Amino acid sequence: MTEQLAMRLAIRAEGDFVNAYHAAPDTMLGATLIGSFRRSVLEQQPGMFERWKALVSEAYVKTIEDATGIRPQLTEGPAPVHERSGRA
């Protein structure tokens, strides 16, 4: 049986920044900011946001693996319904 960690990497556009958080599956309460970058910079060149997101994801996976001995498998999906909005 594979162990499951009850956490997620939440990437959110918030004002002028795109922020990455270590968060519980269904809430942002108690979430820890782990990365942030100015939105305008990420939007300047095609693919820049995707490269930033890949770097944050890779660093997140490595950090969790180093701390727990378990390599998490990230899957992409929409934010929980109660967290969705237009431009935060």
Secondary structure, DSSP 8 states (H G I E B T S, - for coil): -----S-EEEEEEETTEEEEEEEETTEEEEEEEEEEEEHHHHTTSTTHHHHHHHHHHHHHHHHHHHHHS-----------GGG--S--
